[in-house]
């Protein structure tokens, strides 16, 4: 649509004496208004998408090259050390605000983003499923353009991946993907950070994911198209990850990618054995059926023994203990599930610093 030019008239003077600072008594007449002269103001309305200038969204891991990903991880380590030291003087988000849109609830995503942004000086506003009803009560493109005028950054955790793409398209401030049904890039950044801390490296490791080929797997595949490592997804037949995403990762020629239906063979020599719930949010009606199909894909001590003594266990949480993973494994010394959960905040701090150019 072409830009629409409109003529607006604004009076210069004291048309509103109650804003002049003069005290007004109840029942007293308004003081006489001074002479005012109309001033012509040009207003331009347009529905065109305004591009972000010098700012980036964080929607998919493979939107960034290897150097940028590694720099963000290095920044996460630096800022984490600063916060752990008790030094709270680093406040790059002072005066900044963030809207957090949740159509899918989450303890870790909300608390990690809100706490991290606050520790670095900013203020975050939580918008739950009933606060906006994005796409129902109000169109996503309108939400993006309104929140862009209030905030410096938008984080959204949604169901449909198209929603995050549309938010980013119409927003004039950076948009961070807090999770969609397709991918979960912030989680995989936290996972990579955790592996660097506990294994000493991320590049060249072997990560074996056991379970459903879901959004976590897609993000691992997209990471594998940027940074070289060996990634295996061991899942039941019919529950493989998106074929196009697998093909994209393989075509990148960066990492070794395997899709297997044999978890016992897959975990051999793993640096990390990774699990997630078998039925994600929105799939709970399939939970009983999936429990039957996924028999043999539980991460238990026998499977960890097959992986080898150097293998760590990771889980993005929440976990259904006794279903996809046993208590024995999640509570074992080589489980790094809770450092992994903490690192959501530190990885996301680095992501926010990057997209805001700090």
N, C-alpha and C positions, 0 to 999 in steps of 0.2 A: 504494500500500500504506500502511496506517495505521502510525503510529509504534509501535514495540514497546518497551515499558518493561521493563527487567530489573532484578533485584535482585542487586547484586554486593557481596561482603564483602571488605574489605581490612583487614589487621591493622595497628595502629599500635604500633610497638615494634621490637625487634631480632630479628624472625623470621629475618633473614639476617645473622648476626654477621660474615660475611666482607665485609660492606659497612660495618661499623662503624668501620673504621680500625685495629682491633686486629691486631697481627701474628699470623699463624698458622704453626705449624711443621708440616712434613710428618709425618703420623702422630699429631699431637697431637689430643686430643679437642676437639670444639667447645665453646666456653664455653656455660654454661647460658643459655638464652634468658630474657630478662626477661618479666614478665607482660604480655600484650598484650590489648587490648580491641578487639573487632570494630567497625568503623565502616561504616554502611550508605552505599553510594554509588549514586546513581541514574544509570543508563545509558540513553540513548535512541538507538535505531538506526532509520534511515529511509532508504528508497531514493528519496526525493523529490529533485528537482533543486534545489540551493541556488543562488539568484540571486547574481550579482556585485553588490556594493554599491559604487557610485561608480566602477566600472572599466568599460572598454570593450574589446571585441575589435577586431582589424583583419583583416577577412575579405574585404571588397569595398570598392572606392573609393567607390561611391555610398552607402555606409552613413554617409558624412560630408557635410556641406554645404561650399560653396565656401570660406567663411571658415576653417573648420577645416583643410581641405586646405592652404590658403595659409599658415596659421599654422605647420603642420608643416613646410612647405618653408622658411619663414623661419627656423624653429628649426634646421633642418638646416644652413642657411648659417652661422648663428651658431656652432653647435657645431663645424662643420668648421673655421671660421676659428680657433677656440680651439685645437683639436688641431694644426692646421698651425703655429700660433705656438710650439708646444712647451710650452704651459701644460697640465700634466697634473693640475692641482689640482681640476678639475671632476669629481667622482666621485659622481654622484647615485645610482648603483647599488651603492654600498658596502654589503656585507652581503646583497645580493640574489643570487638564483640563477635560472637559466633552464634548462629542458630543451629540447633541440632534437631533434625526431623526424624522421628521414629514412627514408621508404620509397623515395624517389627520391634517389640520390646527387647532389651538386653541389659543385664547388669553391667557386664564388663565394658561394653561399648560406651554406655552413658557415663559411668563413673570414670573410666580412663580418659575420655575426651574432656569431660567437665573439669576433672581434677587437674589434668595436665595443662589445660588452657589457663586455669586459675593460678596455678603455681608459677606460670610464666607471665602473669600480670593481667590476663584478659578476663572477660566475663562471658559465660555461655548460657544460653536460654534453651531449656528443654521444651520441645513441642511433641507431645505424645500423639498416638493414633487418633484421638478424638479432638485434638486442638485444631487440626487443619482439615483432615479427611481429604488429603491431596488426591486430585483426580475425580473426586465425587462432589464435595462441597465447593471446591475451587480448583480450577485447572492448574496443572503443574507449571505451565509457562507463566501464569500469573503469580503463583507463589514465588517462583524464582526471581521475578522482576521486583516484587514487593520487598522480599527479604534482602535483596541486593542493596536496596536503598537504606536499610537499617543496619546491616552487618558488614563486617570485613571478610567473613568466611562462612560457608554453609557446609555442614556435615549431614549426610542423610543415610539412614539405614532403612531400606525399603524391600519390597518383594520383587516387583518387576524391574529388570535391568533397564528397560526403556525409560523408567521414571528418572533414574540417575542421569541418563544421557540427556533427557529433556531439561532437567534442572540445570545441567552444565551448559547446555546450548543457550538458554535464556538468561542465565545469571551473569552479572558483570563482575562478580567476585569469585574467588576460587571455590570449587565444590569438591569435597572429599567423599569418596565412596566408603561408607561405614559398613556395607554389606548389601548385596543383592542376591537374588536367587541364582545368578550366574557366577559371581565371583566375590572374593573377600580379600582385597589386596592389603589392607592394614594388618590383618592377621598374619599373612605370610611375611610381611616385613618384620613383625614381632618375632616370628619363628626363626627367621634368618639371624636376627640379633641374638636370640637365645643360643643358637648353634655356635655362633662366633664366640660367645662367652664360655660355653661349656666344652666345645670340641676344639676351639682355637681357630676354626676356619669355617666358611660356608662353601666356598668354591671347591669342587672336587669331592664332595661328600656323597654318600648314598642315602637317600631318603625313601623309605618304603611306607606308603599309605595303605592301610588295610580297612576296607569298608566300602561305603557307597561312593560312586564317582560323582561327587557333588560340587558345590561352589568352591570349597576348599581345594579340591583336586584341580579345578580349572585355574585357580590362582597359582598353584604349584607349577602347572604346565606353562603358564605365562611367564613365571619367574625363570623356568628352565629354558625359555626362548631368549633370555637375556644373559643369564649367568650360568656357566657350565657346572653341572653336577649330574648325578645319576638318579633319575626319578622313576619309581615303580609304583603303579596303582594296582593293588590286588583286590579285586572285587568279584562278586558273583556274576555269572553270565546274565546279561540283560540290564546290569546296573553300571555299565561302563560310563566314563565321562563323555562329554560332547565330542563327537568324532572330528568336527572341524577344528576344535581347539587342540586336540591331540595332533592332528595333521599339521597345524600351524607350528606347534612346538617342535615337531620332527623336522619340518622344512627349514626351520631356523638353523639347524645343523650345529647347535651350541652344546646340547646335552644329550645324554643317552636316555631315551624314553621307552618304558615298557608298560604294557597293560597286560596283567596276568589274572588268571582265575585260581591260582594256587598260592595261597599266602605262605605256606610252609617253605616252598622253594624261593618265593620272592624275598623273604626277610633275611636270607643268608648273607652275611657280610654287611648288614645295614649299620650305618652310623646312627640313624634315627628310625624308630618304628612309630608311626603316627596313626592316630585313630580319631574318629568323630562319631556322633550318634548315627544310628542306622536310619532313623526317620527324623528328618529335620522339621522345623516349624512349618506347618502347612501340609505335612505328610502324616500327621499323627493317626489318621484313620487307617493308614497302611501299616501301622506299627506291628501288629500281631503277625500279619503276613510276612513282613520283612524279617521278623525274628526267626521265622521258619526258614526262609530263603538264605539268610546270612549265617546259618549254623556252620561252624568251622572257620568263621572269620572273626571270632572273638580274640582279642589280644589278651592272652593269659600267660602264665609263667612258662609253660611249655613252648609257646611261640617265641617268647623273649629269649629262651635258652637256645632256640634254633638260630636266632639272630646273632648271637655271640655275646661275649662278656662286655664288649665295648659299646654295645647299642644302648642309646638313651630312649626313653619313652616320652612321647609328646601327645597332647590332646588339646584341642582349641576350647573345650568346655562350652556349655555344661556337659558333664558325662553322666550316662546312665550306668552306674556301677553294677556289675553283674550281668550286663548285656553286652555292649561292644568291648568293654574292658573290665577286668576283675579288680577288686580292692587290692589284692596282693601286688598287682603291677602298678597301679596308680600311686600306691603308698611306698613303693620300693625306693632304695637310694638312687637308682639310676633314672627315676622319674623326674623330669624337669618341667612338669605341668604348671607348677605355681610360679616359678621364675618366668616361664613363658607368658602366663597371664599378666604378671606385673609389667612385662616388656611391651604389652599393648600400649601402655601410656607413654613409654619412652620412645618407641618407634613412631607413634603418632605425633608426639611433640616435634620430632625431626621432620616429619612430613609437613606439618603446619608451618614450621619455620621455612621450609623450602618453598611451599606454594605462596607464602607471603613475602618471599624475597628477603628473609631475615638472616 
